[in-house]
Amino acid sequence: MTVVEATLARIPQPYRDKAIKHRELIKFLMVGGSTWVIDTVVFLVLKATVLADKPVTAKVIAVLVATMVSYVLNREWSFRTRGGRERHHEALLFFVISGIGVAVYSAPLWVSRYVFELQVPFVTLVAQESADFVAGQIVGTLVGMAFRWWAFRRFVWPDQFVRRQPPPPPPVPAPQD
């Protein structure tokens, strides 16, 4: 039994059928969760060290690192049944959309810092750091992921390039207690 089959066996019906039906979105979200951790670690390390007074620059660098990892994981796993374009054309579209995504991801942090002035000396250091985390790592990530999900499916790996999907694995009975 594969890891996927074992995992599916633990999901009760009707959720198992929904997971199979929306497997592309679930994989995209799992890649997003993984790259969120990468983005968060890079952002916090840069912000705590060499880019302490440049949080937006730290955020942009963190998003770029996470985006490179995201391309590989999305291409080889989330959207593996899509294709049809030459790899360089697909990669160019991915990185153009991800470049737009950098602005989308970073905008909430920029607004928090420079429009709402949630930064020292206008607020405490704790308030500034909390606002940076919420704006950059939560709001920015949610808005950016929604944009990228839509744009990747629309432009990078559109429906007309979907390869024949493998049939879903046969239903596995739930473990008996």
N, C-alpha and C positions, 0 to 999 in steps of 0.2 A: 504494500500500500504506500503510495507517495505521500509527501507532506501535505499537498493540496487535498488529496482524498481524505486523509486523516483529519485535516482541519474542517473540511466540509461535513464530515461525519458528525462532528461535535456541534454543528449549527442546527438548531431545530427548524423543522418546516414551519411556516412557509418562508422563513428567512433564508434558508439554503437556496431555494429557487431564485430569490431576489439577488443573493450574492453571485450566483452563476450568471444571471441576466445582466448584472451591472459590474461584472468583473473588471472591465476596463477602467471604470471610475474608481473602483476599490484599489486597483493597482496604482493608479495615478495618485490617489490619496496616500497610499503607503510610501510611494516615492517622495511625495511632498512632505510627509512626516519625517522621513530620513533626511531629506535635504534641509528641512527646517532645523533639525538638530545641528547639522553642519553649519548652516547659516548662523544660528544662535551662538555656537561656540566661537566661530571666527569673529563675529561681530563683537561679542563680549571681550575676547582676548585683545583684539585691536583697540577697542574703546578703552580698555583698562591699561594699555601700554602705549604704543607708538602713535595712536590717533586719539588720545584722550580728549583733546579739544576740537576734534573733527568727527562727531558721531555720524553725520550723513555720509562722509567719505568712507568711514568704517563700514557702514551699512551697505553702501554700493559695492565695496570689495567683497563683503561677505555674500551678498546676493550673486555676484559674478562667480565666485568659487562654487557655490551651491548649484548654480545654473549649469556649469560644466558637468558636474556629477549627474544632474537631472537629465541632461540630454542622453547620456549613455544609458541610464536606467529606464527612461521612458522609451527610448528607441528599441532597446533590446528586451524590454519586459512589458511595460504598460501598453504600448501601441505596436507590439511585435507582429500583429496580424494585419497591420496597415503598411502600406508602402506603395511602390510603383514609380516613385520619383527617383532620379539619380541621387545618390547619397549626398553629394555636395550641395545640390539644390535644396534638399530637405534640411540639411544642417544650416544652410544660410537662412532659410525661413525660420527655423527654430531659434537661431540666435538673434535675428531681427525682432521677432516677437518677444523673446526674452529680454532684449534691450529695452523695448517698450515696457516690459514687465518690471524692469529695474526702477523705472520712473514711477510706475504704479505702486510697487512695493515701498519705495522710499518716500512717497508723497505724504503719507500720514505722519511720519517722523518729522519731516520738514515743517508741516503745518503745526505740529505739536511744539516744536522748538521755536520757530520763527514767526508764526502767526499768533499762536496762543501764548508765546513767550514762557513756556514751561521749562525754564532753565535758570540756573543760578546767575544773577543775584535776585531774580524775581520770585523764585520759589526755593525751597530747601533742596539740598543735594538728594535726599531720599525721594522727594517729589519729582525731581528732574529725572532720576534714574528709573523710577516707576513709570513715569510718563513715556520715557524713551522705550522701555521694554514693551509697554502696552501698544504704543503707536507703531513701533518698528517691527516687533516680533509677533504681535497678535493681529492687530487691525491690518497692517501692511501685508502680512502673509495671507490672511483670508481674502482680501481684495485682489491681491496678486494671483493667488491660486485660481480664483474664479475666472479672472481674465485669461490666464494661461490655458485653463481647461477649454474654455470656449474657443480661443484662438488656435490652439494646437489642433483641435478637431476640425475647425473650419478651414485652416490654411496649410498646416504642416502635414497632417495625416487625415485628409478629408474622407468622407464616406465613399466617394467614387474610387478610392484607392484601397479599399478594404479587400484583403486577400481572403480566400475561403477560410472561415474560422474552423478550428478543430471542433468536433462535437464535444459538448460538455461531458465531463466524466459521469459514468453511471451513478445513480443515487446509491449512496452507501447507507445502510441502516444505522440508526443511532445506536450507540453502545447500550446494552441492556444492563440495568441495575440489579 
